């Protein structure tokens, strides 16, 4: 087969995959780890529905904080869904807010590595958040 024969072969479609274009860069950029804090909200068409919120901490790899923020929004949008519950009520989960996207300073992931921390002044407001029981969730 001569060098000219390869031009006639064309490309082979292998379908969607997980190969990143970064895998083929000669001087690939090292990705940093970020943690994103997202708030999702569940609403319902039920008359007595009280909104339910989920605070989600998501690990992301990105070249920059801007890219990590874009990935956080994309992740949150992927979590959006609607379904009928056991009472035939429509439940809709939507991304409500990206609270924060923060670079993980220590990305060694050893035992005891802090993934996320934040400071606040109003402990009374913080302590008012009570976890739901399994029956409530």
C-alpha positions in Angstrom: 0.0 0.0 0.0 1.5 3.3 -1.0 1.3 6.6 0.9 -1.3 7.8 -1.5 -3.6 4.8 -0.7 -4.4 6.2 2.8 -6.2 9.2 1.3 -8.7 6.9 -0.3 -9.5 5.0 2.8 -11.3 7.9 4.6 -12.2 7.9 8.3 -14.0 5.3 10.3 -16.9 6.4 12.4 -16.5 4.9 15.9 -19.5 6.7 17.3 -19.7 8.8 20.4 -16.9 8.2 22.9 -15.0 9.6 25.8 -11.8 10.6 23.9 -10.9 14.1 24.8 -9.1 16.3 22.2 -6.7 17.1 25.1 -5.5 13.5 24.9 -3.8 14.4 21.5 -2.3 17.8 22.5 1.5 17.7 22.5 1.7 20.1 25.4 -1.4 19.2 27.2 -2.5 21.5 30.0 -2.7 20.1 33.4 -6.3 20.2 34.8 -7.0 21.4 38.3 -9.7 20.1 40.6 -12.6 22.3 41.6 -15.6 21.8 43.9 -18.9 23.3 42.9 -21.8 23.9 45.3 -25.2 23.7 43.5 -28.7 24.1 44.8 -31.4 22.1 43.1 -35.1 22.8 43.8 -38.0 20.3 43.5 -41.4 21.8 42.8 -44.8 20.0 42.3 -48.2 20.6 41.0 -49.6 19.3 44.3 -51.6 21.9 46.2 -49.9 21.3 49.5 -46.3 20.9 48.1 -43.5 22.6 50.0 -40.4 23.2 47.9 -37.6 20.7 48.6 -33.9 21.8 48.0 -30.8 19.7 47.5 -27.3 21.1 48.2 -24.9 19.2 46.0 -21.1 19.3 46.1 -19.6 18.3 42.8 -16.0 17.5 41.9 -14.9 19.0 38.6 -11.6 18.9 36.6 -11.0 22.0 34.5 -8.3 24.3 33.0 -9.7 27.4 34.7 -12.3 28.6 37.1 -14.3 29.9 34.2 -14.4 26.4 32.6 -15.2 24.9 36.0 -18.2 27.3 36.3 -19.4 26.3 32.9 -19.1 22.6 33.8 -21.0 23.2 37.1 -23.9 24.8 35.2 -23.8 21.9 32.7 -23.9 19.3 35.5 -26.7 21.1 37.2 -28.8 21.3 34.0 -28.2 17.5 33.5 -29.8 16.9 36.9 -33.0 18.6 35.9 -35.9 16.2 35.5 -39.6 15.8 35.8 -41.5 12.7 36.9 -44.8 11.5 38.4 -44.5 10.4 42.0 -46.4 7.6 43.6 -49.4 10.0 44.1 -49.4 10.8 40.4 -48.2 14.4 41.1 -45.7 16.0 38.8 -42.3 16.6 40.5 -39.9 18.9 38.7 -36.2 19.3 39.7 -34.4 22.4 38.4 -31.1 24.0 39.0 -31.8 26.9 41.2 -28.3 28.4 41.8 -24.6 27.8 41.6 -23.5 28.9 45.1 -19.8 28.7 44.5 -17.0 27.1 42.4 -13.8 26.9 44.3 -10.3 25.6 43.4 -9.2 22.6 45.6 -5.9 23.7 46.9 -4.9 20.2 48.1 -6.0 17.7 45.5 -4.2 14.7 47.0 -7.4 13.2 48.3 -5.8 11.6 51.3 -7.7 10.7 54.4 -8.8 14.0 56.0 -8.4 16.1 52.9 -10.8 19.1 53.1 -12.9 19.3 50.0 -14.9 22.3 50.8 -15.2 24.9 53.6 -16.8 28.3 54.0 -17.1 30.9 56.6 -20.3 32.4 58.0 -21.4 34.6 60.8 -25.1 33.7 61.4 -24.9 30.3 63.2 -28.6 30.5 64.1 -29.6 30.7 60.4 -27.1 27.8 59.6 -28.4 25.6 62.5 -32.0 26.1 61.3 -31.3 23.7 58.4 -32.4 20.3 59.6 -31.7 17.2 57.6 -34.8 15.4 56.3 -35.7 12.0 57.6 -35.8 9.2 55.1 -39.6 9.4 55.1 -39.5 13.1 54.2 -37.0 12.7 51.4 
